[in-house]
Amino acid sequence: MTVTVYGIANCDTVKKARRFLDAAGVPYAFHDYKKAGVTREKLESFVGEFGWQKVLNTRGTTWRKLDDEVKEATTDADAAIALMLENPSIIKRPIVEAARRNFIGYDETSWELALEMGELR
């Protein structure tokens, strides 16, 4: 299985993650939400694994720009998935699918350990 990195090309965190994988010699496919979109099934998979509160990025500018009514109405997985389908920029980045384990967000120390353990291949 090829590693797939989901994110947005101009996101600084995604850039760091991609540089890490490049430096480690890990081949990967990049899925850009802005260009390729994201399916409901893929989001349901991410939410099922990580939880909607983790997949929905409430710390970014996209979330902050939303109307308060929209934020207050996002109280469960279905509402979060619908919101993420409308606004892919609000999905936590990066999400990485690897053969043995999936990852959400970029943490260099954790990724180095996962690489050593063969989980990031």
The first five atom37 places (N, CA, C, CB, O) and aatype in JSON, in Angstrom:
{
  "aatype": [12, 16, 19, 16, 19, 18, 7, 9, 0, 2, 4, 3, 16, 19, 11, 11, 0, 1, 1, 13, 10, 3, 0, 0, 7, 19, 14, 18, 0, 13, 8, 3, 18, 11, 11, 0, 7, 19, 16, 1, 6, 11, 10, 6, 15, 13, 19, 7, 6, 13, 7, 17, 5, 11, 19, 10, 2, 16, 1, 7, 16, 16, 17, 1, 11, 10, 3, 3, 6, 19, 11, 6, 0, 16, 16, 3, 0, 3, 0, 0, 9, 0, 10, 12, 10, 6, 2, 14, 15, 9, 9, 11, 1, 14, 9, 19, 6, 0, 0, 1, 1, 2, 13, 9, 7, 18, 3, 6, 16, 15, 17, 6, 10, 0, 10, 6, 12, 7, 6, 10, 1],
  "atom_mask": [
    [1, 1, 1, 1, 1],
    [1, 1, 1, 1, 1],
    [1, 1, 1, 1, 1],
    [1, 1, 1, 1, 1],
    [1, 1, 1, 1, 1],
    [1, 1, 1, 1, 1],
    [1, 1, 1, 0, 1],
    [1, 1, 1, 1, 1],
    [1, 1, 1, 1, 1],
    [1, 1, 1, 1, 1],
    [1, 1, 1, 1, 1],
    [1, 1, 1, 1, 1],
    [1, 1, 1, 1, 1],
    [1, 1, 1, 1, 1],
    [1, 1, 1, 1, 1],
    [1, 1, 1, 1, 1],
    [1, 1, 1, 1, 1],
    [1, 1, 1, 1, 1],
    [1, 1, 1, 1, 1],
    [1, 1, 1, 1, 1],
    [1, 1, 1, 1, 1],
    [1, 1, 1, 1, 1],
    [1, 1, 1, 1, 1],
    [1, 1, 1, 1, 1],
    [1, 1, 1, 0, 1],
    [1, 1, 1, 1, 1],
    [1, 1, 1, 1, 1],
    [1, 1, 1, 1, 1],
    [1, 1, 1, 1, 1],
    [1, 1, 1, 1, 1],
    [1, 1, 1, 1, 1],
    [1, 1, 1, 1, 1],
    [1, 1, 1, 1, 1],
    [1, 1, 1, 1, 1],
    [1, 1, 1, 1, 1],
    [1, 1, 1, 1, 1],
    [1, 1, 1, 0, 1],
    [1, 1, 1, 1, 1],
    [1, 1, 1, 1, 1],
    [1, 1, 1, 1, 1],
    [1, 1, 1, 1, 1],
    [1, 1, 1, 1, 1],
    [1, 1, 1, 1, 1],
    [1, 1, 1, 1, 1],
    [1, 1, 1, 1, 1],
    [1, 1, 1, 1, 1],
    [1, 1, 1, 1, 1],
    [1, 1, 1, 0, 1],
    [1, 1, 1, 1, 1],
    [1, 1, 1, 1, 1],
    [1, 1, 1, 0, 1],
    [1, 1, 1, 1, 1],
    [1, 1, 1, 1, 1],
    [1, 1, 1, 1, 1],
    [1, 1, 1, 1, 1],
    [1, 1, 1, 1, 1],
    [1, 1, 1, 1, 1],
    [1, 1, 1, 1, 1],
    [1, 1, 1, 1, 1],
    [1, 1, 1, 0, 1],
    [1, 1, 1, 1, 1],
    [1, 1, 1, 1, 1],
    [1, 1, 1, 1, 1],
    [1, 1, 1, 1, 1],
    [1, 1, 1, 1, 1],
    [1, 1, 1, 1, 1],
    [1, 1, 1, 1, 1],
    [1, 1, 1, 1, 1],
    [1, 1, 1, 1, 1],
    [1, 1, 1, 1, 1],
    [1, 1, 1, 1, 1],
    [1, 1, 1, 1, 1],
    [1, 1, 1, 1, 1],
    [1, 1, 1, 1, 1],
    [1, 1, 1, 1, 1],
    [1, 1, 1, 1, 1],
    [1, 1, 1, 1, 1],
    [1, 1, 1, 1, 1],
    [1, 1, 1, 1, 1],
    [1, 1, 1, 1, 1],
    [1, 1, 1, 1, 1],
    [1, 1, 1, 1, 1],
    [1, 1, 1, 1, 1],
    [1, 1, 1, 1, 1],
    [1, 1, 1, 1, 1],
    [1, 1, 1, 1, 1],
    [1, 1, 1, 1, 1],
    [1, 1, 1, 1, 1],
    [1, 1, 1, 1, 1],
    [1, 1, 1, 1, 1],
    [1, 1, 1, 1, 1],
    [1, 1, 1, 1, 1],
    [1, 1, 1, 1, 1],
    [1, 1, 1, 1, 1],
    [1, 1, 1, 1, 1],
    [1, 1, 1, 1, 1],
    [1, 1, 1, 1, 1],
    [1, 1, 1, 1, 1],
    [1, 1, 1, 1, 1],
    [1, 1, 1, 1, 1],
    [1, 1, 1, 1, 1],
    [1, 1, 1, 1, 1],
    [1, 1, 1, 1, 1],
    [1, 1, 1, 1, 1],
    [1, 1, 1, 0, 1],
    [1, 1, 1, 1, 1],
    [1, 1, 1, 1, 1],
    [1, 1, 1, 1, 1],
    [1, 1, 1, 1, 1],
    [1, 1, 1, 1, 1],
    [1, 1, 1, 1, 1],
    [1, 1, 1, 1, 1],
    [1, 1, 1, 1, 1],
    [1, 1, 1, 1, 1],
    [1, 1, 1, 1, 1],
    [1, 1, 1, 1, 1],
    [1, 1, 1, 1, 1],
    [1, 1, 1, 0, 1],
    [1, 1, 1, 1, 1],
    [1, 1, 1, 1, 1],
    [1, 1, 1, 1, 1]
  ],
  "atom_positions": [
    [[0.84, -1.19, 0.0], [0.0, 0.0, 0.0], [0.88, 1.25, 0.0], [-0.95, 0.0, 1.22], [1.85, 1.34, 0.76]],
    [[0.54, 2.17, -0.84], [1.24, 3.44, -0.9], [0.75, 4.35, 0.21], [1.06, 4.1, -2.27], [-0.45, 4.37, 0.52]],
    [[1.64, 5.1, 0.8], [1.26, 6.1, 1.79], [0.54, 7.22, 1.05], [2.52, 6.65, 2.57], [0.99, 7.66, -0.02]],
    [[-0.56, 7.69, 1.61], [-1.29, 8.81, 1.02], [-1.37, 9.92, 2.05], [-2.71, 8.39, 0.55], [-1.76, 9.7, 3.19]],
    [[-0.99, 11.11, 1.63], [-1.04, 12.3, 2.46], [-2.22, 13.14, 1.97], [0.3, 13.11, 2.42], [-2.26, 13.53, 0.81]],
    [[-3.18, 13.4, 2.87], [-4.33, 14.23, 2.55], [-4.12, 15.6, 3.16], [-5.64, 13.59, 3.07], [-3.75, 15.73, 4.32]],
    [[-4.37, 16.63, 2.36], [-4.22, 17.98, 2.87], [-4.41, 19.01, 1.79], [0.0, 0.0, 0.0], [-5.07, 18.77, 0.78]],
    [[-3.81, 20.16, 2.01], [-3.86, 21.28, 1.08], [-2.42, 21.7, 0.82], [-4.72, 22.48, 1.65], [-1.63, 21.87, 1.75]],
    [[-2.09, 21.86, -0.45], [-0.7, 22.08, -0.86], [-0.04, 23.28, -0.18], [-0.63, 22.27, -2.35], [1.14, 23.21, 0.16]],
    [[-0.77, 24.36, 0.03], [-0.13, 25.55, 0.59], [-0.16, 25.6, 2.12], [-0.8, 26.79, 0.04], [0.24, 26.61, 2.71]],
    [[-0.62, 24.55, 2.77], [-0.66, 24.5, 4.23], [0.76, 24.26, 4.77], [-1.62, 23.37, 4.73], [1.44, 23.33, 4.33]],
    [[1.2, 25.09, 5.69], [2.56, 24.98, 6.24], [2.79, 23.63, 6.93], [2.82, 26.1, 7.23], [3.87, 23.05, 6.8]],
    [[1.8, 23.14, 7.65], [1.96, 21.86, 8.33], [2.07, 20.72, 7.33], [0.78, 21.61, 9.28], [2.86, 19.79, 7.53]],
    [[1.3, 20.77, 6.27], [1.4, 19.76, 5.21], [2.78, 19.84, 4.55], [0.28, 19.96, 4.16], [3.37, 18.81, 4.23]],
    [[3.26, 21.03, 4.34], [4.6, 21.19, 3.75], [5.67, 20.55, 4.64], [4.92, 22.7, 3.53], [6.56, 19.87, 4.14]],
    [[5.57, 20.76, 5.96], [6.52, 20.14, 6.89], [6.43, 18.62, 6.82], [6.25, 20.62, 8.33], [7.45, 17.93, 6.77]],
    [[5.22, 18.1, 6.8], [5.02, 16.65, 6.74], [5.6, 16.07, 5.44], [3.52, 16.31, 6.86], [6.24, 15.02, 5.46]],
    [[5.37, 16.74, 4.35], [5.88, 16.25, 3.06], [7.42, 16.31, 3.01], [5.28, 17.09, 1.9], [8.06, 15.42, 2.46]],
    [[8.0, 17.37, 3.59], [9.47, 17.45, 3.66], [10.02, 16.31, 4.5], [9.92, 18.82, 4.25], [11.05, 15.72, 4.16]],
    [[9.34, 16.0, 5.61], [9.76, 14.9, 6.47], [9.77, 13.59, 5.68], [8.84, 14.78, 7.7], [10.75, 12.85, 5.7]],
    [[8.67, 13.3, 5.0], [8.57, 12.06, 4.23], [9.6, 12.01, 3.11], [7.16, 11.9, 3.66], [10.21, 10.97, 2.87]],
    [[9.8, 13.13, 2.43], [10.81, 13.2, 1.36], [12.19, 12.91, 1.92], [10.79, 14.59, 0.67], [12.94, 12.11, 1.35]],
    [[12.54, 13.55, 3.04], [13.85, 13.36, 3.65], [14.05, 11.93, 4.13], [14.04, 14.32, 4.82], [15.17, 11.41, 4.11]],
    [[12.96, 11.28, 4.56], [13.04, 9.91, 5.05], [12.98, 8.88, 3.91], [11.91, 9.65, 6.04], [13.11, 7.68, 4.14]],
    [[12.77, 9.37, 2.69], [12.7, 8.46, 1.55], [11.42, 7.65, 1.5], [0.0, 0.0, 0.0], [11.4, 6.56, 0.93]],
    [[10.36, 8.18, 2.08], [9.08, 7.48, 2.08], [8.28, 7.93, 0.86], [8.28, 7.74, 3.41], [7.9, 9.1, 0.77]],
    [[8.02, 7.03, -0.09], [7.21, 7.42, -1.24], [5.74, 7.6, -0.81], [7.32, 6.37, -2.37], [5.24, 6.84, 0.02]],
    [[5.08, 8.58, -1.38], [3.69, 8.83, -1.01], [2.96, 9.49, -2.17], [3.62, 9.71, 0.25], [3.56, 10.09, -3.06]],
    [[1.65, 9.37, -2.13], [0.78, 10.1, -3.04], [0.2, 11.26, -2.25], [-0.34, 9.17, -3.64], [-0.11, 11.12, -1.07]],
    [[0.04, 12.4, -2.89], [-0.55, 13.55, -2.23], [-1.95, 13.79, -2.77], [0.34, 14.81, -2.42], [-2.14, 13.9, -3.98]],
    [[-2.91, 13.87, -1.87], [-4.31, 14.14, -2.23], [-4.64, 15.54, -1.74], [-5.29, 13.06, -1.62], [-4.75, 15.77, -0.54]],
    [[-4.8, 16.47, -2.67], [-5.1, 17.86, -2.35], [-6.61, 18.05, -2.29], [-4.45, 18.82, -3.39], [-7.31, 17.91, -3.3]],
    [[-7.12, 18.38, -1.1], [-8.55, 18.59, -0.94], [-9.08, 19.7, -1.84], [-8.86, 18.92, 0.51], [-10.21, 19.62, -2.34]],
    [[-8.28, 20.73, -2.06], [-8.73, 21.87, -2.87], [-8.92, 21.45, -4.33], [-7.73, 23.03, -2.78], [-9.86, 21.9, -4.99]],
    [[-8.04, 20.6, -4.82], [-8.11, 20.2, -6.24], [-8.95, 18.95, -6.46], [-6.71, 19.97, -6.77], [-9.72, 18.89, -7.41]],
    [[-8.81, 17.97, -5.59], [-9.46, 16.67, -5.79], [-10.7, 16.48, -4.94], [-8.49, 15.57, -5.51], [-11.45, 15.52, -5.14]],
    [[-10.94, 17.38, -3.98], [-12.09, 17.22, -3.1], [-11.9, 16.06, -2.14], [0.0, 0.0, 0.0], [-10.8, 15.52, -2.0]],
    [[-12.98, 15.71, -1.48], [-12.97, 14.6, -0.54], [-14.37, 14.0, -0.54], [-12.54, 15.06, 0.91], [-15.36, 14.72, -0.63]],
    [[-14.45, 12.7, -0.44], [-15.75, 12.04, -0.46], [-16.31, 11.9, 0.95], [-15.64, 10.66, -1.13], [-15.58, 11.92, 1.93]],
    [[-17.62, 11.75, 1.01], [-18.28, 11.5, 2.29], [-17.72, 10.22, 2.91], [-19.81, 11.39, 2.1], [-17.47, 10.17, 4.11]],
    [[-17.51, 9.19, 2.08], [-17.0, 7.92, 2.58], [-15.62, 8.08, 3.22], [-16.94, 6.88, 1.45], [-15.35, 7.5, 4.27]],
    [[-14.77, 8.85, 2.6], [-13.43, 9.07, 3.15], [-13.53, 9.82, 4.48], [-12.54, 9.86, 2.16], [-12.87, 9.45, 5.45]],
    [[-14.35, 10.86, 4.53], [-14.52, 11.6, 5.79], [-15.11, 10.72, 6.87], [-15.41, 12.84, 5.57], [-14.69, 10.78, 8.02]],
    [[-16.09, 9.89, 6.51], [-16.67, 8.97, 7.49], [-15.61, 8.02, 8.03], [-17.82, 8.17, 6.87], [-15.61, 7.69, 9.22]],
    [[-14.71, 7.59, 7.16], [-13.62, 6.71, 7.59], [-12.69, 7.43, 8.58], [-12.81, 6.22, 6.36], [-12.34, 6.88, 9.62]],
    [[-12.31, 8.66, 8.24], [-11.45, 9.44, 9.13], [-12.14, 9.7, 10.47], [-11.06, 10.78, 8.46], [-11.52, 9.55, 11.52]],
    [[-13.4, 10.09, 10.42], [-14.16, 10.38, 11.64], [-14.32, 9.11, 12.47], [-15.54, 10.98, 11.29], [-14.25, 9.15, 13.7]],
    [[-14.55, 7.98, 11.81], [-14.68, 6.72, 12.52], [-13.4, 6.33, 13.24], [0.0, 0.0, 0.0], [-13.44, 5.74, 14.32]],
    [[-12.27, 6.65, 12.65], [-10.98, 6.31, 13.26], [-10.53, 7.31, 14.32], [-9.92, 6.2, 12.18], [-10.08, 6.92, 15.4]],
    [[-10.65, 8.6, 14.01], [-10.07, 9.63, 14.88], [-11.1, 10.39, 15.72], [-9.31, 10.61, 14.04], [-10.74, 11.03, 16.71]],
    [[-12.37, 10.32, 15.34], [-13.41, 11.11, 16.01], [-13.6, 12.44, 15.3], [0.0, 0.0, 0.0], [-12.64, 13.06, 14.84]],
    [[-14.85, 12.88, 15.2], [-15.13, 14.1, 14.44], [-14.49, 15.34, 15.06], [-16.62, 14.3, 14.32], [-14.12, 16.27, 14.35]],
    [[-14.36, 15.35, 16.38], [-13.78, 16.52, 17.05], [-12.31, 16.7, 16.68], [-13.91, 16.38, 18.58], [-11.8, 17.82, 16.69]],
    [[-11.63, 15.61, 16.34], [-10.22, 15.7, 15.96], [-10.06, 16.0, 14.46], [-9.5, 14.4, 16.3], [-9.14, 16.71, 14.07]],
    [[-10.96, 15.48, 13.65], [-10.87, 15.69, 12.2], [-11.3, 17.11, 11.83], [-11.74, 14.66, 11.45], [-10.76, 17.69, 10.9]],
    [[-12.25, 17.65, 12.56], [-12.71, 19.02, 12.32], [-11.73, 20.0, 12.96], [-14.15, 19.23, 12.88], [-11.58, 20.01, 14.18]],
    [[-11.07, 20.8, 12.15], [-10.06, 21.73, 12.65], [-10.73, 23.02, 13.12], [-9.01, 22.03, 11.55], [-11.09, 23.89, 12.32]],
    [[-10.89, 23.13, 14.42], [-11.53, 24.32, 15.0], [-10.5, 25.37, 15.42], [-12.39, 23.93, 16.2], [-10.84, 26.36, 16.07]],
    [[-9.25, 25.16, 15.05], [-8.2, 26.11, 15.43], [-7.76, 26.98, 14.27], [-6.99, 25.37, 16.0], [-6.98, 27.91, 14.45]],
    [[-8.26, 26.69, 13.08], [-7.81, 27.42, 11.89], [-8.69, 28.6, 11.53], [0.0, 0.0, 0.0], [-9.74, 28.84, 12.13]],
    [[-8.24, 29.33, 10.53], [-8.95, 30.54, 10.11], [-10.31, 30.22, 9.47], [-8.11, 31.33, 9.13], [-11.24, 31.01, 9.6]],
    [[-10.43, 29.09, 8.8], [-11.71, 28.74, 8.18], [-12.79, 28.62, 9.24], [-11.6, 27.42, 7.38], [-13.89, 29.14, 9.07]],
    [[-12.49, 27.94, 10.34], [-13.45, 27.79, 11.43], [-13.78, 29.15, 12.04], [-12.91, 26.85, 12.53], [-14.95, 29.47, 12.27]],
    [[-12.76, 29.95, 12.28], [-12.97, 31.26, 12.91], [-13.84, 32.18, 12.06], [-11.64, 31.93, 13.19], [-14.55, 33.03, 12.6]],
    [[-13.8, 32.01, 10.74], [-14.59, 32.86, 9.85], [-16.05, 32.42, 9.73], [-13.96, 32.87, 8.48], [-16.87, 33.17, 9.2]],
    [[-16.37, 31.24, 10.22], [-17.75, 30.76, 10.12], [-18.67, 31.55, 11.04], [-17.83, 29.27, 10.47], [-18.25, 32.06, 12.08]],
    [[-19.94, 31.64, 10.64], [-20.94, 32.26, 11.5], [-21.08, 31.46, 12.79], [-22.31, 32.37, 10.78], [-20.92, 30.23, 12.79]],
    [[-21.36, 32.14, 13.87], [-21.54, 31.47, 15.16], [-22.65, 30.42, 15.1], [-21.86, 32.49, 16.25], [-22.56, 29.38, 15.75]],
    [[-23.7, 30.7, 14.33], [-24.81, 29.74, 14.21], [-24.33, 28.42, 13.63], [-25.94, 30.33, 13.33], [-24.76, 27.35, 14.06]],
    [[-23.44, 28.49, 12.64], [-22.89, 27.28, 12.02], [-22.04, 26.53, 13.04], [-22.05, 27.63, 10.75], [-22.16, 25.31, 13.16]],
    [[-21.21, 27.23, 13.74], [-20.35, 26.61, 14.76], [-21.2, 25.92, 15.82], [-19.43, 27.65, 15.41], [-20.94, 24.77, 16.19]],
    [[-22.21, 26.62, 16.31], [-23.05, 26.08, 17.37], [-23.87, 24.87, 16.89], [-24.0, 27.16, 17.89], [-24.22, 24.0, 17.7]],
    [[-24.16, 24.8, 15.59], [-24.94, 23.69, 15.04], [-24.08, 22.45, 14.77], [-25.63, 24.12, 13.75], [-24.61, 21.38, 14.47]],
    [[-22.78, 22.6, 14.87], [-21.86, 21.48, 14.61], [-21.64, 20.73, 15.92], [-20.5, 21.98, 14.01], [-20.67, 20.96, 16.63]],
    [[-22.58, 19.83, 16.2], [-22.59, 19.15, 17.49], [-22.45, 17.64, 17.4], [-23.84, 19.48, 18.23], [-22.44, 16.95, 18.42]],
    [[-22.34, 17.12, 16.18], [-22.21, 15.68, 16.03], [-21.47, 15.35, 14.74], [-23.59, 14.99, 16.05], [-21.15, 16.24, 13.95]],
    [[-21.2, 14.08, 14.53], [-20.42, 13.63, 13.38], [-21.08, 13.99, 12.06], [-20.19, 12.14, 13.44], [-20.4, 14.43, 11.13]],
    [[-22.4, 13.82, 11.96], [-23.08, 14.12, 10.7], [-22.96, 15.59, 10.33], [-24.55, 13.74, 10.8], [-22.68, 15.92, 9.18]],
    [[-23.16, 16.46, 11.3], [-23.05, 17.9, 11.05], [-21.61, 18.27, 10.69], [-23.51, 18.7, 12.29], [-21.38, 19.09, 9.8]],
    [[-20.65, 17.67, 11.38], [-19.23, 17.96, 11.1], [-18.85, 17.5, 9.7], [-18.33, 17.28, 12.15], [-18.16, 18.21, 8.97]],
    [[-19.3, 16.31, 9.32], [-18.98, 15.79, 7.98], [-19.6, 16.68, 6.91], [-19.48, 14.34, 7.83], [-18.94, 17.0, 5.92]],
    [[-20.84, 17.09, 7.1], [-21.49, 17.98, 6.13], [-20.71, 19.29, 6.0], [-22.95, 18.27, 6.55], [-20.51, 19.79, 4.89]],
    [[-20.27, 19.83, 7.12], [-19.5, 21.07, 7.11], [-18.16, 20.88, 6.4], [-19.27, 21.56, 8.54], [-17.74, 21.74, 5.63]],
    [[-17.49, 19.76, 6.67], [-16.19, 19.49, 6.03], [-16.34, 19.25, 4.53], [-15.52, 18.29, 6.68], [-15.45, 19.61, 3.76]],
    [[-17.45, 18.66, 4.1], [-17.69, 18.48, 2.67], [-17.85, 19.83, 1.98], [-18.93, 17.61, 2.44], [-17.39, 20.01, 0.85]],
    [[-18.5, 20.77, 2.64], [-18.68, 22.12, 2.1], [-17.4, 22.94, 2.16], [-19.79, 22.84, 2.87], [-17.15, 23.78, 1.29]],
    [[-16.58, 22.7, 3.18], [-15.37, 23.5, 3.44], [-14.19, 22.58, 3.7], [-15.59, 24.45, 4.65], [-13.81, 22.4, 4.86]],
    [[-13.58, 21.99, 2.66], [-12.47, 21.06, 2.9], [-11.29, 21.69, 3.65], [-11.98, 20.52, 1.59], [-10.48, 20.97, 4.24]],
    [[-11.19, 23.01, 3.63], [-10.11, 23.68, 4.36], [-10.23, 23.52, 5.86], [-10.08, 25.15, 4.01], [-9.29, 23.81, 6.6]],
    [[-11.38, 23.07, 6.32], [-11.62, 22.93, 7.76], [-11.23, 21.55, 8.28], [-13.09, 23.21, 8.08], [-11.37, 21.27, 9.47]],
    [[-10.74, 20.69, 7.4], [-10.31, 19.35, 7.8], [-8.9, 19.44, 8.36], [-10.37, 18.35, 6.59], [-8.03, 20.08, 7.77]],
    [[-8.66, 18.81, 9.5], [-7.34, 18.77, 10.13], [-6.33, 18.25, 9.12], [-7.35, 17.87, 11.4], [-6.6, 17.32, 8.36]],
    [[-5.15, 18.86, 9.12], [-4.13, 18.48, 8.15], [-2.79, 18.27, 8.83], [-4.0, 19.55, 7.07], [-2.47, 18.9, 9.83]],
    [[-2.02, 17.36, 8.26], [-2.4, 16.36, 7.27], [-3.05, 15.16, 7.94], [-1.18, 15.92, 6.45], [-2.93, 14.95, 9.15]],
    [[-3.73, 14.38, 7.14], [-4.14, 13.03, 7.53], [-3.36, 12.1, 6.61], [-5.72, 12.82, 7.42], [-3.36, 12.28, 5.4]],
    [[-2.71, 11.12, 7.2], [-1.85, 10.22, 6.44], [-2.34, 8.78, 6.6], [-0.38, 10.34, 6.89], [-2.5, 8.29, 7.72]],
    [[-2.57, 8.14, 5.47], [-2.91, 6.72, 5.47], [-1.65, 5.94, 5.11], [-4.08, 6.41, 4.48], [-1.07, 6.14, 4.05]],
    [[-1.24, 5.06, 5.99], [-0.08, 4.21, 5.76], [-0.54, 2.76, 5.88], [1.08, 4.53, 6.76], [-1.68, 2.49, 6.27]],
    [[0.32, 1.84, 5.56], [-0.05, 0.42, 5.53], [-0.44, -0.1, 6.92], [1.1, -0.41, 4.98], [-1.41, -0.85, 7.05]],
    [[0.31, 0.28, 7.94], [0.09, -0.29, 9.28], [-0.66, 0.61, 10.23], [1.39, -0.65, 9.89], [-1.21, 0.15, 11.23]],
    [[-0.7, 1.92, 9.92], [-1.3, 2.87, 10.85], [-1.6, 4.17, 10.13], [-0.38, 3.12, 12.07], [-0.9, 4.54, 9.19]],
    [[-2.62, 4.86, 10.57], [-2.94, 6.17, 10.01], [-2.59, 7.25, 11.04], [-4.43, 6.26, 9.6], [-2.54, 6.99, 12.24]],
    [[-2.36, 8.45, 10.54], [-1.92, 9.56, 11.38], [-2.76, 10.79, 11.09], [-0.42, 9.87, 11.16], [-3.2, 10.99, 9.96]],
    [[-2.97, 11.6, 12.11], [-3.65, 12.88, 11.93], [-2.78, 13.96, 12.56], [-5.1, 12.87, 12.55], [-2.35, 13.84, 13.71]],
    [[-2.52, 15.01, 11.8], [-1.63, 16.06, 12.26], [-0.18, 15.66, 12.07], [0.0, 0.0, 0.0], [0.13, 14.51, 11.77]],
    [[0.7, 16.62, 12.24], [2.12, 16.35, 12.09], [2.83, 16.65, 13.4], [2.73, 17.19, 10.94], [2.75, 17.75, 13.94]],
    [[3.53, 15.64, 13.89], [4.37, 15.78, 15.07], [5.68, 15.06, 14.75], [3.67, 15.2, 16.39], [5.71, 13.83, 14.68]],
    [[6.73, 15.81, 14.56], [8.0, 15.24, 14.1], [8.5, 14.1, 14.98], [9.05, 16.32, 14.03], [8.93, 13.07, 14.46]],
    [[8.44, 14.27, 16.28], [8.93, 13.23, 17.2], [8.13, 11.93, 17.04], [8.85, 13.72, 18.65], [8.7, 10.85, 16.95]],
    [[6.82, 12.06, 17.01], [5.97, 10.87, 16.83], [6.21, 10.22, 15.48], [4.49, 11.24, 16.98], [6.23, 8.99, 15.37]],
    [[6.38, 11.03, 14.47], [6.6, 10.49, 13.13], [7.96, 9.79, 13.04], [6.52, 11.61, 12.08], [8.08, 8.76, 12.37]],
    [[8.97, 10.33, 13.7], [10.29, 9.67, 13.7], [10.19, 8.3, 14.35], [11.34, 10.54, 14.43], [10.75, 7.33, 13.85]],
    [[9.49, 8.23, 15.47], [9.29, 6.95, 16.15], [8.5, 5.98, 15.27], [8.58, 7.16, 17.49], [8.85, 4.81, 15.16]],
    [[7.44, 6.47, 14.65], [6.63, 5.62, 13.76], [7.47, 5.14, 12.57], [5.38, 6.39, 13.25], [7.3, 4.01, 12.12]],
    [[8.35, 5.96, 12.07], [9.23, 5.58, 10.97], [10.17, 4.46, 11.42], [10.03, 6.8, 10.46], [10.36, 3.48, 10.7]],
    [[10.76, 4.62, 12.6], [11.65, 3.59, 13.14], [10.93, 2.25, 13.34], [12.23, 4.06, 14.46], [11.52, 1.19, 13.16]],
    [[9.65, 2.32, 13.72], [8.87, 1.12, 13.97], [8.23, 0.55, 12.69], [7.78, 1.43, 14.99], [7.54, -0.47, 12.74]],
    [[8.49, 1.2, 11.57], [7.94, 0.72, 10.31], [6.47, 1.0, 10.1], [0.0, 0.0, 0.0], [5.84, 0.39, 9.25]],
    [[5.91, 1.93, 10.88], [4.49, 2.25, 10.78], [4.19, 3.33, 9.75], [3.98, 2.68, 12.12], [3.03, 3.55, 9.39]],
    [[5.2, 3.99, 9.27], [5.02, 5.11, 8.36], [5.59, 4.73, 6.98], [5.71, 6.38, 8.91], [6.39, 5.46, 6.4]],
    [[5.15, 3.61, 6.48], [5.59, 3.12, 5.17], [4.41, 2.56, 4.44], [6.69, 2.06, 5.31], [4.55, 2.08, 3.31]]
  ]
}
